[in-house]
């Protein structure tokens, strides 16, 4: 590809899947590190697998992120698919 063919800003999406409040401090560290690496055009998508309490903790802590709650059992593959759709 010729260098002139690249768009001025490349947009990226970071999808983080989670399900447990037990590791919330680790999740906060992960999300904070991801945000530091994003450009303004990028997006952070957090997918929570069937844990509304966890979603309620994440929402105010990361208001700029897109939060998706998977309501039905499905595991990691369903969470990843939710984040990429």
Buried (B, 14 or more C-beta within 10 A) or exposed (E): EEEEEEEEEEEEEBBBBBBEBEEBEEBBEBBEEBBEEBEEEBEBBBBBBBBEEBBEBBBEEBEEBEBBBBEEEBEEEBBBEBBEE
